[in-house]
Amino acid sequence: MAGFENTVEAVIDVTRPAFEGIEEYTTKEVGEVGEAVARAFLCDHGYEIVDCNWKTPFGEVDIIAEAGGETVFVEVKSRRLLGFSLDDDCFNAPEQAFDEEKFGRYEKMAEFYKMVHEDVCDIRFDVVAVTFLSNRIAHVVHLGGGYWWDE
């Protein structure tokens, strides 16, 4: 996995079971709920959401946001870890699923985005990993500044 410039971690504990039934969700549904958690997390940290699930011929960008004058492509990775601990040896952190191949696809998507949005100069790539620990607790890791596209 590429190196990231900064990491922000948080444990979100909602007052009611916001993820009720998550143990029965399909992988796609877990991903959709993870993206909703990621959007809320980013907004709470000063990001403005520009677009979601933006499709290109090369793939889909989960979230496009702006922060501090930068355009940020955010890949969201979500997992369920019900009944286990983040410290368990068998746990594969969701952020580990973002690799060099994924960065290569994001480069193509960034180039395409800049063709469509000529006012954008460079694009930063971030990863938000969401791990659902129960039907009301989620662990969020925001890895910022893993890569820039500025050609």
C-alpha positions as CSV (number, residue, x, y, z in Angstrom):
1,M,0.0,0.0,0.0
2,A,1.2,3.5,-0.8
3,G,2.4,5.8,2.0
4,F,0.0,8.4,3.2
5,E,0.9,11.8,4.6
6,N,-1.6,11.8,7.4
7,T,-4.0,9.6,9.2
8,V,-7.1,10.5,11.2
9,E,-8.9,7.8,13.3
10,A,-12.3,7.9,15.0
11,V,-14.7,5.6,16.7
12,I,-18.3,6.6,15.9
13,D,-20.8,5.6,18.5
14,V,-24.4,6.5,17.6
15,T,-27.1,6.7,20.2
16,R,-29.4,4.2,18.5
17,P,-28.6,1.1,16.4
18,A,-28.0,3.0,13.1
19,F,-26.7,-0.1,11.4
20,E,-29.5,-2.3,12.5
21,G,-29.3,-5.7,10.7
22,I,-25.8,-5.1,9.4
23,E,-24.9,-8.7,10.1
24,E,-27.4,-9.6,7.3
25,Y,-26.3,-6.9,4.8
26,T,-24.8,-8.0,1.5
27,T,-21.3,-6.8,0.7
28,K,-22.8,-4.2,-1.6
29,E,-25.1,-2.9,1.2
30,V,-22.2,-2.8,3.7
31,G,-20.3,-0.7,1.1
32,E,-23.2,1.7,0.6
33,V,-23.6,2.2,4.4
34,G,-19.8,2.7,4.6
35,E,-19.9,5.4,2.0
36,A,-22.6,7.2,3.9
37,V,-20.5,7.0,7.1
38,A,-17.5,8.3,5.1
39,R,-19.4,11.2,3.7
40,A,-20.6,12.3,7.1
41,F,-17.1,11.9,8.6
42,L,-15.6,14.0,5.8
43,C,-18.2,16.7,6.2
44,D,-17.6,16.8,9.9
45,H,-13.9,17.4,9.1
46,G,-14.5,20.3,6.8
47,Y,-14.8,18.6,3.4
48,E,-17.4,19.6,0.9
49,I,-18.8,16.7,-1.0
50,V,-18.9,17.5,-4.8
51,D,-20.1,14.2,-6.2
52,C,-20.6,10.6,-5.3
53,N,-20.2,7.4,-7.3
54,W,-18.9,9.3,-10.3
55,K,-18.5,6.9,-13.2
56,T,-15.8,7.0,-15.8
57,P,-14.8,4.5,-18.5
58,F,-12.0,3.4,-16.1
59,G,-14.1,2.9,-13.0
60,E,-16.0,4.7,-10.3
61,V,-14.8,7.3,-7.8
62,D,-16.7,6.7,-4.5
63,I,-16.5,10.4,-3.4
64,I,-15.2,13.6,-4.9
65,A,-14.7,16.3,-2.4
66,E,-13.0,19.6,-1.9
67,A,-10.9,20.5,1.1
68,G,-8.6,23.5,1.5
69,G,-8.8,24.4,-2.2
70,E,-7.9,20.8,-3.3
71,T,-10.0,18.4,-5.2
72,V,-9.9,15.0,-3.4
73,F,-10.9,11.6,-4.8
74,V,-11.9,9.4,-1.9
75,E,-11.9,5.6,-2.1
76,V,-14.1,4.0,0.6
77,K,-13.4,0.5,1.9
78,S,-15.8,-1.0,4.3
79,R,-15.8,-4.2,6.4
80,R,-17.9,-5.9,9.1
81,L,-16.0,-7.1,12.2
82,L,-18.9,-8.2,14.3
83,G,-17.9,-10.1,17.4
84,F,-14.1,-9.6,16.9
85,S,-11.6,-6.9,17.8
86,L,-9.5,-4.6,15.6
87,D,-6.5,-6.3,17.3
88,D,-7.4,-9.8,16.2
89,D,-4.7,-11.4,14.0
90,C,-7.4,-12.6,11.5
91,F,-8.6,-9.0,10.9
92,N,-7.7,-7.5,7.5
93,A,-8.1,-3.8,7.8
94,P,-10.2,-2.4,4.9
95,E,-7.5,0.2,3.9
96,Q,-5.2,-2.7,3.1
97,A,-7.4,-3.4,0.0
98,F,-6.2,-0.2,-1.7
99,D,-3.1,-1.1,-3.6
100,E,-0.9,0.2,-6.5
101,E,-3.2,-1.3,-9.1
102,K,-6.1,0.8,-7.7
103,F,-3.9,3.9,-7.8
104,G,-3.2,3.2,-11.5
105,R,-7.0,3.2,-12.2
106,Y,-7.4,6.3,-10.2
107,E,-4.7,8.1,-12.3
108,K,-6.8,7.4,-15.4
109,M,-10.0,8.5,-13.7
110,A,-8.2,11.7,-12.5
111,E,-7.0,12.4,-16.1
112,F,-10.6,11.9,-17.3
113,Y,-12.0,14.2,-14.6
114,K,-9.6,17.0,-15.5
115,M,-10.6,16.7,-19.1
116,V,-14.3,17.3,-18.1
117,H,-13.5,19.8,-15.4
118,E,-10.8,22.1,-16.9
119,D,-10.6,24.3,-13.9
120,V,-9.2,21.5,-11.7
121,C,-5.4,21.6,-11.5
122,D,-4.4,18.7,-9.3
123,I,-6.2,15.9,-7.6
124,R,-5.3,14.3,-4.3
125,F,-6.2,10.7,-3.5
126,D,-7.4,9.7,0.0
127,V,-8.8,6.4,1.4
128,V,-11.5,6.2,4.1
129,A,-11.8,2.8,5.8
130,V,-14.9,2.0,7.7
131,T,-15.1,-1.0,10.0
132,F,-18.5,-1.8,11.5
133,L,-17.9,-3.2,15.0
134,S,-21.6,-3.5,15.9
135,N,-24.9,-2.2,14.8
136,R,-24.1,1.2,16.4
137,I,-20.3,1.5,16.4
138,A,-18.0,2.1,13.5
139,H,-14.3,2.6,13.4
140,V,-13.2,5.1,10.7
141,V,-9.6,5.6,9.4
142,H,-9.0,8.5,7.0
143,L,-5.7,8.2,5.1
144,G,-5.0,11.5,3.5
145,G,-2.6,12.5,0.7
146,G,-1.6,9.1,-0.6
147,Y,-1.0,10.4,-4.1
148,W,-1.5,13.5,-6.2
149,W,-2.3,13.7,-9.9
150,D,-1.0,17.0,-11.3
151,E,-0.1,16.5,-14.9
